Amino acid sequence: MDFQEKIPVPTFTHVDREVFMREICPERRPAVLKGVNLGPCLEKWTVEYLAQRGGDKEVKIHVSAVPQMDFLHKNFVYKTLQFKEFVKRASEDKHTDFFLCEDESYYLRSLGEDVRKEPADLSKQFPDLAEDFHIPHFFEADQFFSSVFRISSCGLQLWTHYDVMDNLLAQVTGMKRVVLYSPQDALHLYLSGDKSEVLDIDVPDLKRFPEFVKAKRYECVLEPGDVLFIPALWFHNTTALLFGVGVNVFWRHLPADSYDKKDPYGNKDPAAATRALQVLERALHILDELPADYRDFYGRRMIQRIQKRTFYADTSVTKTQEDSGSTSPTRQFTKPG
Ligand SMILES: O=C(O)CCC(=O)C(=O)O
């Protein structure tokens, strides 16, 4: 991995709600928080304890013959197991009971009761375990969106994706490598919806993905008790270095009505972004009325207009007198009246 420099994610200790809200959250950059009080889960959550307290609740899991899950070629299957059986299998390297092969990998991203409508909430789906996990209240109670179990076999790698809400990823047991990329590197990540098509981020196919080298790679290894702040829109790719249990907590940091109302995962684009993308599609259809050389010319002008109007700082665009409209992007946003 010598094509990209690894930038360490900064670590903070003794972070309380005030410090988080004043110094960390407004920076809109990932941060590893150490020493946050996560409750007795840190001592209690052994495989045996989890199996006993989580019991026979059925969970829908990802199962894959290889540890690197590939959403493009769907190299995994969805299966249902009782939580206690799932935890047992995820914690072992070789299985006597299996779906695909004896060394298959398991991953749980827990879901809400009605998976299409309700976000996951540990206190509803796993009340006996939820009481061991203290959610760090670094946001207002009414901003809370979901709390999600992330339980992975050793080696399990989850593809690079972004979510649209702020998120704390708490590592309770095990260790996890997390690689992050800034939203400003979106154009270097070969996106397909909310996911990057570059699956092997350590040995990428640079013939297919030449721009990937330009993406700045931020990296950290989470140990038990560590909490990673993943700001909305930051891309993240996780690899479990050991079997491990994590919980992530999403909250709405934009006004509640900015979000898609039918989004139990917290990964649908905000309503205004969806509308803007739909309008862009319409604009592109209108350009189809023109010959190719005109489409090219007006397409370039549209790109320039978008860059000037939306990018924080853009040194790659030559500023011209062409656009006399407001050009300074701002962190404030205006909601439609
Ligand atoms: O921990 C993981 O495996 C994935 C975490 C994740 O995707 C998230 O925190 O949004």
The ligand as an ORCA input file, in Angstrom:
! r2SCAN-3c Opt
* xyz 0 1
  O     -18.500     -1.264     11.947
  C     -18.807     -1.609     10.822
  O     -18.610     -2.742     10.400
  C     -19.465     -0.638      9.885
  C     -19.742      0.660     10.557
  C     -20.538      1.584      9.707
  O     -20.785      1.377      8.559
  C     -20.990      2.809     10.313
  O     -20.618      3.101     11.461
  O     -21.775      3.535      9.665
*
